[in-house]
Amino acid sequence: MITPPLSINMNRSVRVKLTDHGRAQHWEFFLRNYRHGFDYIKPKTDEEGWSKFKLWELMRIFGPSFYEGMVDLPFEENRMEILDEWFDEPLARATKATTELQA
């Protein structure tokens, strides 16, 4: 079975669980780009450990550090979840809830 391509807007919200290495990368990104005149703001983390970013922002911060065979992952399980723009929760879960409401 062939899976159709996924189309996603770069302004879509995504969430990840940052590792210690990922938090260090976030800090280093800040130092390289914003250290003059700005206070560092740690990524907000919810009670389950997820931090939310726009997809373009996540790619800008962590993209340069990705390569095949990398050992120090910035995200737990190297996993990112795409959030539903209306429900602010993982897209698959929000789609299922919407389908159940329509039934």
C-alpha atoms as a printed R data frame, in Angstrom:
    type eleno elety resid chain resno       x      y      z
1   ATOM     1    CA   MET     A     1   0.000  0.000  0.000
2   ATOM     2    CA   ILE     A     2   1.369  3.393 -0.993
3   ATOM     3    CA   THR     A     3   0.932  6.250  1.462
4   ATOM     4    CA   PRO     A     4  -0.007  9.552 -0.189
5   ATOM     5    CA   PRO     A     5   2.349 12.493  0.370
6   ATOM     6    CA   LEU     A     6   1.714 14.675  3.418
7   ATOM     7    CA   SER     A     7   1.292 18.384  2.802
8   ATOM     8    CA   ILE     A     8   1.948 20.685  5.755
9   ATOM     9    CA   ASN     A     9   2.224 24.445  6.144
10  ATOM    10    CA   MET     A    10   5.495 25.627  7.704
11  ATOM    11    CA   ASN     A    11   3.471 27.796 10.118
12  ATOM    12    CA   ARG     A    12   1.805 24.713 11.618
13  ATOM    13    CA   SER     A    13   2.466 24.081 15.298
14  ATOM    14    CA   VAL     A    14   4.409 20.979 16.280
15  ATOM    15    CA   ARG     A    15   5.569 19.645 19.608
16  ATOM    16    CA   VAL     A    16   8.615 17.724 20.781
17  ATOM    17    CA   LYS     A    17  10.046 16.445 24.038
18  ATOM    18    CA   LEU     A    18  13.464 18.071 24.273
19  ATOM    19    CA   THR     A    19  16.373 16.050 25.619
20  ATOM    20    CA   ASP     A    20  19.124 17.677 27.702
21  ATOM    21    CA   HIS     A    21  21.099 17.917 24.461
22  ATOM    22    CA   GLY     A    22  18.139 19.623 22.759
23  ATOM    23    CA   ARG     A    23  17.831 22.171 25.565
24  ATOM    24    CA   ALA     A    24  21.576 22.879 25.249
25  ATOM    25    CA   GLN     A    25  21.174 23.348 21.484
26  ATOM    26    CA   HIS     A    26  18.302 25.781 22.090
27  ATOM    27    CA   TRP     A    27  20.544 27.813 24.436
28  ATOM    28    CA   GLU     A    28  23.432 27.791 21.932
29  ATOM    29    CA   PHE     A    29  21.081 28.949 19.157
30  ATOM    30    CA   PHE     A    30  20.020 31.873 21.359
31  ATOM    31    CA   LEU     A    31  23.626 32.820 22.088
32  ATOM    32    CA   ARG     A    32  24.523 32.813 18.378
33  ATOM    33    CA   ASN     A    33  21.474 34.802 17.268
34  ATOM    34    CA   TYR     A    34  19.885 36.878 20.022
35  ATOM    35    CA   ARG     A    35  22.222 37.411 22.958
36  ATOM    36    CA   HIS     A    36  22.484 41.203 22.597
37  ATOM    37    CA   GLY     A    37  19.508 43.036 24.057
38  ATOM    38    CA   PHE     A    38  17.300 40.007 24.647
39  ATOM    39    CA   ASP     A    39  16.656 37.873 27.704
40  ATOM    40    CA   TYR     A    40  16.793 34.126 27.160
41  ATOM    41    CA   ILE     A    41  13.392 32.447 27.357
42  ATOM    42    CA   LYS     A    42  13.435 28.707 27.931
43  ATOM    43    CA   PRO     A    43  11.033 26.684 25.788
44  ATOM    44    CA   LYS     A    44   7.741 26.282 27.650
45  ATOM    45    CA   THR     A    45   7.141 22.684 28.643
46  ATOM    46    CA   ASP     A    46   3.741 21.239 29.551
47  ATOM    47    CA   GLU     A    47   3.098 18.721 32.335
48  ATOM    48    CA   GLU     A    48   3.883 15.807 29.984
49  ATOM    49    CA   GLY     A    49   7.234 17.289 28.901
50  ATOM    50    CA   TRP     A    50   6.192 18.590 25.455
51  ATOM    51    CA   SER     A    51   7.465 21.910 24.073
52  ATOM    52    CA   LYS     A    52   5.573 23.619 21.237
53  ATOM    53    CA   PHE     A    53   7.147 25.379 18.250
54  ATOM    54    CA   LYS     A    54   6.130 26.493 14.780
55  ATOM    55    CA   LEU     A    55   7.569 24.008 12.277
56  ATOM    56    CA   TRP     A    56   9.789 26.664 10.643
57  ATOM    57    CA   GLU     A    57  11.121 27.696 14.058
58  ATOM    58    CA   LEU     A    58  11.947 24.109 15.009
59  ATOM    59    CA   MET     A    59  13.760 23.603 11.700
60  ATOM    60    CA   ARG     A    60  15.690 26.855 12.102
61  ATOM    61    CA   ILE     A    61  16.883 25.994 15.609
62  ATOM    62    CA   PHE     A    62  17.595 22.271 15.298
63  ATOM    63    CA   GLY     A    63  17.882 21.604 11.546
64  ATOM    64    CA   PRO     A    64  21.623 22.259 11.200
65  ATOM    65    CA   SER     A    65  22.387 19.664 13.882
66  ATOM    66    CA   PHE     A    66  20.636 16.769 12.116
67  ATOM    67    CA   TYR     A    67  22.656 14.217 10.173
68  ATOM    68    CA   GLU     A    68  22.475 10.509  9.414
69  ATOM    69    CA   GLY     A    69  23.693  8.426 12.329
70  ATOM    70    CA   MET     A    70  23.542 11.239 14.874
71  ATOM    71    CA   VAL     A    71  23.922 10.041 18.463
72  ATOM    72    CA   ASP     A    72  22.924 13.091 20.528
73  ATOM    73    CA   LEU     A    73  19.257 13.522 19.665
74  ATOM    74    CA   PRO     A    74  17.571 16.854 20.467
75  ATOM    75    CA   PHE     A    75  14.144 15.185 20.852
76  ATOM    76    CA   GLU     A    76  13.144 12.078 22.772
77  ATOM    77    CA   GLU     A    77  12.806  9.138 20.351
78  ATOM    78    CA   ASN     A    78  13.676 11.635 17.578
79  ATOM    79    CA   ARG     A    79   9.914 12.256 17.425
80  ATOM    80    CA   MET     A    80   7.837 15.317 16.504
81  ATOM    81    CA   GLU     A    81   4.035 15.557 16.643
82  ATOM    82    CA   ILE     A    82   2.066 17.798 14.291
83  ATOM    83    CA   LEU     A    83  -0.613 19.693 16.203
84  ATOM    84    CA   ASP     A    84  -4.114 20.352 14.971
85  ATOM    85    CA   GLU     A    85  -4.432 24.110 14.515
86  ATOM    86    CA   TRP     A    86  -7.843 24.249 16.211
87  ATOM    87    CA   PHE     A    87  -7.457 21.764 19.049
88  ATOM    88    CA   ASP     A    88  -3.749 22.294 19.892
89  ATOM    89    CA   GLU     A    89  -3.266 18.570 20.315
90  ATOM    90    CA   PRO     A    90  -1.730 15.869 18.094
91  ATOM    91    CA   LEU     A    91  -3.400 15.869 14.696
92  ATOM    92    CA   ALA     A    92  -4.397 12.172 14.733
93  ATOM    93    CA   ARG     A    93  -6.127 12.504 18.120
94  ATOM    94    CA   ALA     A    94  -7.939 15.710 17.109
95  ATOM    95    CA   THR     A    95  -9.096 14.131 13.827
96  ATOM    96    CA   LYS     A    96 -10.460 11.120 15.716
97  ATOM    97    CA   ALA     A    97 -12.322 13.392 18.194
98  ATOM    98    CA   THR     A    98 -13.837 15.424 15.340
99  ATOM    99    CA   THR     A    99 -14.951 12.246 13.562
100 ATOM   100    CA   GLU     A   100 -16.586 10.941 16.761
101 ATOM   101    CA   LEU     A   101 -18.457 14.240 17.229
102 ATOM   102    CA   GLN     A   102 -19.819 14.074 13.691
103 ATOM   103    CA   ALA     A   103 -21.080 10.494 14.140
